[in-house]
């Protein structure tokens, strides 16, 4: 394994700057290496502390990030994690998220360069997520919690600084989304009446995983009145059924994050996740006639001709391709709100477990700390 001292001797590895927070911030913004917020200067000492939780070769890429296809080596990612404000013990989760984004079905090139307002949503499950303090309760998709904010921000900084997802050149988002600063949550497993997401996917409950989704910002579902599963689900399906969603056209996997109170109501009569997915698939529909004539002609009858070439205008259009495409988690605190998260569409979610370099599952973050 290359030492930090050796890597820092490479040409261009170190940049000198005045030892002043404003000077550092000005320099990074001038070079296009910030996200518009102040950063922690990634000094060699801080990068070395970050890499204390890395059991890989510091100079071996974990992913090549498009559109530049820059090599995301641990030392480069560590510099971005320092800038984002991560604690060193968060670093393995940053690497895990980036590795998972490399899965083909996620379509990182497409999601980086699209005009659509999508960004990686990181959904963590398992014991290490709880150990490092990723929030799963009140304000789960908002501000305040360091682990959520900085892990998601570190991933975004790496996508920009290593992958060159720079607005107007590599990142062509028309309007973008505030979620591009950071979109990192943990599932509130303790409040869920169903199996958590990673168990649904075949992992054991004590395995730590991340699921990455090319997500829009969350869309709130407010329902303080419904007292039955069907009532809650009717309100949810009405929020999901919109003509402007990419999920009406492509085989994406949108996310439904039930608030704990909504989840409890929906599960109160024994509905399983699979039954919830089927109910919403059947109910969250829009008649073909609700789309514009141009969209009907070009997007449905031509591009999706096998299904819609001769379909009557009252044909129901589903908001995702098959029931099981919907991802369901429980997240948030008290209050009768849930969140629907549409996706880019031309993408599939990807999930990976947290492992050591030797392939062993990590039960505690301390297992990755170098002696």
C-alpha positions, 0 to 999 in steps of 0.5 A: 500500500502506497504511503501518504507521504509517497503520494504527496510527493507526486507533482501537483499533489499539494497546493499552497494557500494562505492559512486563512479560512476565507483565503482557502474558500476563495481559492477553492471556489476560483478553481471550481472545487467547492459546492458553494459552501465553505469547506474544511481545508484538506491538509495532509494531516486531515487527509491522513486522519480520514484514511485511518479508516481505510483498509485499501490501497490509497492510490487504487481507484474504487470507481472512475467517475463520469463524465471525466472518468476521473480516478476516485482513489481513496486519497482523492475521495478522502480530500473531498470527505475532509472538505465536506466536514466528515468525521474519519469514521464516516469515510468507509460509508462514503467509499461504499456509496461511490462504489455502489454508484459504479453499478451499471444499472445506476447509470452514473454517466446518464444521471451525472449529465442529464438535464433532469434534476436528479442526484444520488439519494443514499439510503443506509441500513444496518448497524454501522449506519446507527453507530456513526449517527446517520439520522433516521428520525425527525427531519431525516431529509433535512438539515442539522445532522452531521453524518447525513449532511457530510456523507452526502456532501462528500459524495457530491463533491467527489462527483464534481471534483473527480468526475467533473460534474460541473454545471453547464459542462459536465452537469447539464441539469436545467434547474437542478435540485437542493438535494444535490448538496446532500441527500443521505438518510437512514431507514428508521428500522425500529419504527417500521412494521415491515422488514427493512429495505436491506432484509427485503433485498436478501441481506441479514438484519445485522449487515450494513448496506447502502442503496443508491437511487437517482432521485428528485427532491422529496414530494410531501404527502400530507394526510392527517385525516385518514384512519384506514390503510386504504385512506392513506394509500389513496392520498399517496397514490394521488401524489404519485400520479403526475404527468411530468414524472419520468417514471411514467415513461421509463423503468425507474424505481421511485421511493416511498418513504412512509412516515412511521405514523402512516406506516403503522396505519397502513400495516394495521390490518396486516398489509405486507409491503408487496400488497402495498406496492400492488395497491399503489401500482393499480391506483397511481395511474393517469389516463393517456388522455391527460398527456399532451398530444405531442407526448402521446404521439412521440413518447407513447405511441412511437417510443413505447409502441409495443404497449401504446401504439393503438391504445385508446385514450382512456388507457391507464398509464402506471407510474412505474413499470411493475409493482415491485419497482417501487422502493418502500422504506420507513423514515422520519419522526412523529407526524402524519407525513410521508415522502414520495421520491420520483427518479430520473427513470433511466436508472435502477437502484443499486445496493451493496453491503459494507465489507472489508478489503478481504471481503468480510462483512463489517459489523462495527466501523472500528473493524476498519480502523488501522492500528 
